[in-house]
């Protein structure tokens, strides 16, 4: 089962939930993937020993000027305007390229080839508890996280039957990197906080998961601050609140020290195990309704 942990805004506690859920499950059959490649931080809590690293990037077109007739077919097929013909010369804009390869496929003169433009790094390892771990790192200054996330997930897909549970720590927000991270998930945990900002961004996240037709539940972090508007919204929208984590100074101190919630406070382990059972039930109901 693939469980994505997402939020409409940063700083709500996605990584707190993802890492503690991983610690509550069988380590021999659990994988945690940190898809927040612009600012990965799950490793700061689980402290894996990395044993494999791979450079990844985008396949950028390069044009053979001797073969190119400047027909413009490449520019017509590129929806991102990463390649175009101006003044009889074919120009490539690498920063806009998504590496789809369409320009190369449609070139009638076979004047376009591809080269790898590195944009990030994938790292794979295992934690001291035995949890398999993987994350991506987007190089500083690179504008597109999606290719790194896509390659991170693709690199692990062949071995997915190894794990009973895959936990995906998604990027914050509701943009393309989040969509790519949630793609293929069986359930989405939406982490929020009971504040006006938290409610606003929760609504965006709910719209996204419904557009993707994914079952979801809510976890309220820092419960006790703000107001009850998040509760009212979830009741009105028919979304279950599966867990509440109170706003407590001692929790904040342990998290700031790099200790996972479920490790610093073992009483949370059965709560996260119960959370997993609730997710299994919700996924089963969603699959039954889809039949």
C-alpha positions in Angstrom: 0.0 0.0 0.0 1.3 3.4 -0.9 0.5 6.2 1.5 1.3 9.8 0.6 1.7 12.4 3.4 0.9 15.9 2.0 -0.2 19.4 3.1 -1.3 22.5 1.5 1.5 24.5 3.1 5.0 23.9 4.4 5.7 23.6 8.1 2.5 21.7 9.1 4.3 18.5 10.2 4.3 16.2 7.1 7.7 14.8 8.0 6.7 14.4 11.6 3.8 12.2 10.5 5.7 10.3 7.7 8.6 9.3 9.8 6.6 8.3 12.9 4.2 6.2 10.7 7.3 4.4 9.2 8.6 3.7 12.7 5.3 2.2 13.8 5.3 -0.4 11.0 7.3 -3.5 10.3 10.7 -2.2 9.3 11.5 -5.2 7.1 8.5 -4.4 4.8 8.5 -0.5 4.9 10.0 2.0 2.5 9.9 5.8 3.1 10.5 8.0 0.1 11.1 11.7 0.7 9.8 13.4 -2.5 10.3 16.9 -1.2 13.4 17.2 -3.3 13.8 20.9 -2.9 14.2 20.6 0.9 14.3 16.9 2.0 14.5 16.5 5.7 13.1 13.0 6.6 16.7 11.8 6.8 17.4 14.3 9.6 15.0 12.3 11.8 15.5 8.7 10.6 19.3 9.1 10.0 19.7 6.4 7.3 23.1 5.0 6.2 23.2 5.8 2.5 24.7 3.1 0.4 23.8 4.2 -3.1 23.7 7.5 -5.0 22.8 8.3 -8.6 23.0 11.5 -10.6 19.8 12.3 -12.4 18.7 15.0 -14.8 16.7 16.0 -17.8 17.4 14.9 -21.4 18.0 18.2 -23.2 17.8 18.3 -27.0 20.9 19.3 -29.0 20.6 20.2 -32.6 23.0 19.2 -35.4 23.1 22.4 -37.5 24.5 20.4 -40.5 21.3 18.3 -40.7 18.7 20.9 -39.4 16.6 22.6 -42.1 14.8 24.9 -39.6 11.5 23.4 -40.6 10.0 24.3 -37.2 8.3 21.0 -36.5 10.2 20.7 -33.2 8.9 24.0 -32.0 5.3 23.2 -33.0 5.3 20.0 -30.8 6.9 21.5 -27.7 4.2 22.8 -25.4 6.8 24.3 -23.1 8.4 26.5 -25.8 11.8 25.0 -24.9 12.8 24.8 -28.6 12.0 27.2 -31.4 13.2 28.4 -34.8 14.1 32.1 -35.0 15.7 33.6 -38.1 16.4 30.3 -39.6 18.2 29.0 -36.5 16.9 26.4 -34.1 17.3 27.6 -30.5 17.1 25.4 -27.3 16.2 26.9 -23.9 17.3 24.2 -21.4 15.6 25.8 -18.4 12.2 25.3 -20.0 12.7 21.7 -21.2 10.8 18.9 -19.5 12.8 16.2 -21.3 9.8 14.6 -23.0 11.7 13.9 -26.2 8.9 14.9 -28.6 11.1 17.3 -30.6 13.5 14.4 -31.3 10.8 12.1 -32.4 9.1 14.5 -34.9 12.3 15.8 -36.5 12.1 14.7 -40.1 15.9 15.1 -40.6 16.9 13.3 -37.4 18.9 16.4 -36.5 18.0 16.3 -32.8 19.7 14.1 -30.2 19.6 14.3 -26.4 22.2 14.9 -23.7 21.7 14.5 -20.0 21.7 17.8 -18.1 22.2 16.9 -14.4 19.6 18.5 -12.1 19.9 16.4 -8.9 20.9 13.3 -7.0 19.1 10.2 -5.7 20.2 8.6 -2.5 19.1 5.2 -1.1 19.9 3.6 2.2 18.6 2.0 5.3 17.9 3.2 8.8 19.2 1.7 12.0 15.7 0.2 12.6 15.9 -1.5 9.2 13.5 0.8 7.3 14.4 1.2 3.7 14.8 4.9 2.8 15.2 6.9 -0.4 15.2 10.6 -1.2 16.0 13.0 -4.0 17.9 16.3 -3.9 17.4 19.0 -6.5 20.5 20.9 -7.3 20.6 24.5 -6.1 19.4 26.8 -8.8 17.5 24.2 -10.8 13.9 25.3 -11.5 12.1 21.9 -12.0 11.6 19.3 -9.2 9.3 17.0 -11.2 12.0 15.2 -13.2 13.9 14.3 -10.0 10.7 13.1 -8.3 9.7 11.1 -11.3 13.1 9.4 -11.6 13.1 8.8 -7.8 9.8 6.9 -8.0 10.8 5.1 -11.2 14.0 3.9 -9.8 12.2 2.1 -7.0 9.2 0.8 -8.9 10.9 -2.4 -10.0 11.4 -3.4 -6.3 8.1 -2.2 -5.0 6.9 -5.7 -4.3 9.6 -5.9 -1.7 7.7 -3.6 0.6 4.2 -4.0 2.1 4.0 -0.3 2.7 5.5 2.7 0.9 5.3 6.0 2.6 5.7 9.1 0.5 6.7 12.4 2.2 5.4 14.8 -0.5 6.4 18.4 -1.1 4.1 21.1 0.4 1.5 22.9 -1.7 -0.7 21.8 -4.6 1.6 22.3 -7.6 3.2 19.9 -10.2 5.7 18.4 -7.8 2.9 17.4 -5.4 0.8 15.9 -8.2 3.8 13.8 -9.4 4.4 12.7 -5.8 0.8 11.6 -5.2 0.5 9.8 -8.5 -0.1 6.2 -7.9 -0.9 6.6 -4.2 -3.6 4.5 -2.5 -4.3 7.0 0.2 -3.3 10.6 1.1 -2.8 11.9 4.6 -3.4 15.6 4.6 -1.6 17.3 7.5 -2.9 20.7 8.6 -3.0 23.0 11.6 -6.2 24.6 13.1 -5.5 28.2 11.9 -6.9 30.3 9.1 -3.8 29.7 7.0 -4.0 26.0 7.7 -7.7 25.9 6.7 -7.1 27.9 3.5 -4.3 25.6 2.3 -6.1 22.4 3.4 -9.0 23.4 1.1 -6.5 23.6 -1.8 -5.1 20.2 -0.9 -8.5 18.6 -0.7 -9.4 20.0 -4.1 -6.2 18.4 -5.5 -6.8 14.9 -4.1 -10.4 15.0 -5.3 -9.3 16.0 -8.7 -6.9 13.1 -8.6 -9.7 10.8 -7.3 -7.6 9.7 -4.3 -9.1 8.8 -0.9 -7.8 11.1 1.9 -8.0 11.8 5.6 -6.8 14.6 7.8 -4.4 14.9 10.6 -4.6 18.0 12.8 -1.2 18.9 14.1 -0.6 21.5 16.9 -4.1 20.9 18.0 -5.3 23.4 20.6 -4.1 26.6 18.8 -6.3 28.6 16.5 -10.0 27.8 16.2 -12.4 25.1 15.2 -12.9 26.1 11.6 -10.8 23.1 10.3 -13.1 20.7 12.2 -16.2 22.4 10.8 -14.8 22.3 7.2 -13.9 18.6 7.5 -17.4 17.8 8.8 -19.0 19.7 6.0 -16.7 18.2 3.3 -17.1 14.7 4.6 -13.4 14.2 5.4 -12.4 12.1 8.4 -10.0 13.6 11.0 -7.9 10.5 11.7 -5.5 11.9 14.4 -4.8 14.9 16.5 -1.4 15.9 17.8 -1.5 18.5 20.5 0.5 21.7 20.6 3.0 20.9 23.4 6.3 22.5 24.2 8.0 19.1 24.9 7.0 17.8 21.5 8.4 20.9 19.8 11.7 20.5 21.7 12.2 16.9 20.8 11.4 17.6 17.1 13.8 20.5 17.1 16.5 18.1 18.4 15.9 15.8 15.4 14.0 13.1 17.3 11.0 11.5 15.6 7.7 11.9 17.5 7.2 8.2 17.8 10.7 7.6 19.1 10.7 10.5 21.6 7.3 9.6 22.8 6.7 5.8 22.5 3.1 6.1 23.6 2.5 7.4 20.1 3.5 4.1 18.4 0.1 2.4 19.0 -1.6 5.5 17.8 0.2 5.4 14.5 -0.5 1.7 14.3 -4.1 2.5 14.7 -3.8 5.2 12.1 -2.5 2.6 9.7 -5.5 0.3 10.4 -7.9 3.2 9.7 -6.1 3.8 6.4 -6.4 0.2 5.5 -10.2 0.3 6.2 -10.6 3.5 4.2 -8.7 2.1 1.2 -10.8 -1.1 1.3 -14.0 0.9 1.3 -12.7 3.1 -1.6 -11.8 0.0 -3.6 -15.1 -1.6 -2.9 -17.0 1.6 -4.0 -15.0 1.7 -7.3 -16.1 -1.8 -8.3 
